Amino acid sequence: MDLHDASATVKYLVRDRDSRYTAAFDAVFEDEGIATVKTGIRVPRMNAIMERWVRSRRAELLDRTLIVNQAHLMHALREYETFYNEHRSHRALCAAAPLRPLPQPITDPDRLDHLDIRRRDRLGGILHEYRHAA
């Protein structure tokens, strides 16, 4: 097991219920102190949701960033997670972010003519946040 060489601590292995994962497979991880957690039964979208998260993170961040070391990778992933949950709009949430409610629509015509939008760059300009100026 190369996990000890990478100085990584792993507590859980999440896997599906495929028949190719035998009891001997689970026993190898159990001997290393890693608990095996099986995915839910008849939950076809479980993998799709995680695959979408991984694809978004890769396309929007990792494919555009030269990662220098593990500390840099962890910092970039934390920043992206914060951006993804607190700012990035999601189509399924009517353009709201998961941890931020949808803002009230602007109905005043005078305010529409004088919008002051500010951009904040994150991770050296790879990610952009847009907000109304106070």
C-alpha positions as CSV (number, residue, x, y, z in Angstrom):
1,M,0.0,0.0,0.0
2,D,1.5,3.3,-1.1
3,L,-0.7,5.4,1.2
4,H,1.8,5.2,4.0
5,D,4.6,6.4,1.7
6,A,2.5,9.5,0.8
7,S,2.0,10.2,4.5
8,A,-1.8,10.1,3.9
9,T,-4.3,8.9,6.5
10,V,-7.3,7.2,5.0
11,K,-10.2,6.2,7.2
12,Y,-12.8,5.1,4.7
13,L,-13.0,3.5,1.3
14,V,-16.3,4.3,-0.5
15,R,-17.1,1.8,-3.2
16,D,-20.2,0.5,-5.0
17,R,-21.7,-2.9,-4.6
18,D,-20.2,-4.5,-7.8
19,S,-19.6,-8.2,-7.5
20,R,-15.9,-7.8,-8.5
21,Y,-15.2,-6.5,-5.0
22,T,-14.9,-9.7,-3.1
23,A,-14.6,-10.2,0.7
24,A,-10.8,-10.6,0.2
25,F,-10.7,-7.1,-1.4
26,D,-12.4,-5.6,1.7
27,A,-10.1,-7.6,4.0
28,V,-7.0,-6.0,2.6
29,F,-8.3,-2.5,3.5
30,E,-9.6,-3.8,6.9
31,D,-6.1,-5.0,7.8
32,E,-4.8,-1.5,7.2
33,G,-7.5,0.0,9.5
34,I,-9.6,1.4,6.6
35,A,-13.3,0.9,6.9
36,T,-15.2,0.0,3.7
37,V,-18.4,1.9,3.1
38,K,-20.7,0.6,0.3
39,T,-22.9,3.0,-1.7
40,G,-26.6,2.9,-1.3
41,I,-28.8,0.3,-2.9
42,R,-30.8,1.4,-6.0
43,V,-29.4,4.9,-5.9
44,P,-28.5,5.3,-9.6
45,R,-27.7,9.0,-9.4
46,M,-25.2,8.8,-6.5
47,N,-22.2,8.3,-8.8
48,A,-23.5,10.8,-11.3
49,I,-23.6,13.6,-8.7
50,M,-20.1,12.9,-7.6
51,E,-18.8,12.5,-11.1
52,R,-20.3,15.9,-12.0
53,W,-18.6,17.5,-9.0
54,V,-15.2,16.0,-10.0
55,R,-15.7,17.1,-13.6
56,S,-16.6,20.7,-12.6
57,R,-13.6,20.9,-10.3
58,R,-11.3,19.6,-12.9
59,A,-12.5,21.7,-15.8
60,E,-12.9,24.9,-13.9
61,L,-9.8,24.7,-11.7
62,L,-7.3,21.9,-12.2
63,D,-7.0,22.0,-16.0
64,R,-6.2,25.7,-15.7
65,T,-3.7,25.6,-12.8
66,L,-0.1,24.5,-12.5
67,I,-0.1,22.8,-9.1
68,V,3.3,23.2,-7.4
69,N,3.0,20.9,-4.3
70,Q,0.4,19.3,-2.0
71,A,-0.1,22.4,0.1
72,H,-0.8,24.4,-3.0
73,L,-3.3,21.7,-4.2
74,M,-5.1,21.7,-0.9
75,H,-5.3,25.5,-0.8
76,A,-6.7,25.6,-4.4
77,L,-9.3,22.9,-3.7
78,R,-10.5,24.7,-0.5
79,E,-10.8,28.0,-2.4
80,Y,-12.7,26.2,-5.2
81,E,-15.0,24.5,-2.7
82,T,-15.8,27.8,-1.0
83,F,-16.4,29.5,-4.4
84,Y,-18.6,26.5,-5.6
85,N,-20.8,26.5,-2.5
86,E,-21.0,30.2,-1.7
87,H,-20.9,32.1,-5.0
88,R,-21.1,30.0,-8.2
89,S,-24.6,29.9,-9.6
90,H,-26.2,26.5,-10.1
91,R,-28.8,25.8,-12.7
92,A,-30.8,23.4,-10.5
93,L,-31.1,26.1,-7.8
94,C,-32.4,28.8,-10.2
95,A,-29.0,30.5,-10.4
96,A,-28.5,30.6,-6.6
97,A,-25.5,29.1,-4.8
98,P,-26.0,26.2,-2.4
99,L,-25.1,28.2,0.7
100,R,-26.4,31.6,-0.5
101,P,-30.1,32.5,-1.2
102,L,-31.1,33.9,-4.5
103,P,-31.0,37.7,-4.4
104,Q,-34.1,39.8,-4.8
105,P,-34.7,40.9,-8.4
106,I,-34.0,44.6,-9.2
107,T,-37.3,46.2,-10.2
108,D,-36.5,49.9,-9.8
109,P,-35.7,51.3,-13.3
110,D,-33.3,53.9,-11.9
111,R,-31.3,51.3,-10.1
112,L,-31.0,49.3,-13.4
113,D,-29.5,52.3,-15.1
114,H,-26.8,52.7,-12.5
115,L,-25.6,49.2,-11.7
116,D,-22.2,49.1,-10.2
117,I,-20.9,45.6,-10.5
118,R,-17.6,44.7,-8.8
119,R,-15.4,41.7,-9.7
120,R,-13.3,39.8,-7.2
121,D,-10.7,37.5,-8.6
122,R,-9.8,34.3,-6.7
123,L,-6.9,32.0,-7.2
124,G,-5.0,34.5,-9.3
125,G,-7.9,35.2,-11.6
126,I,-9.0,31.7,-12.4
127,L,-12.3,32.2,-10.6
128,H,-14.3,35.4,-10.7
129,E,-16.9,36.6,-8.2
130,Y,-19.3,39.3,-9.3
131,R,-21.3,41.4,-6.7
132,H,-23.2,44.6,-6.6
133,A,-21.2,47.4,-5.0
134,A,-22.6,48.5,-1.7
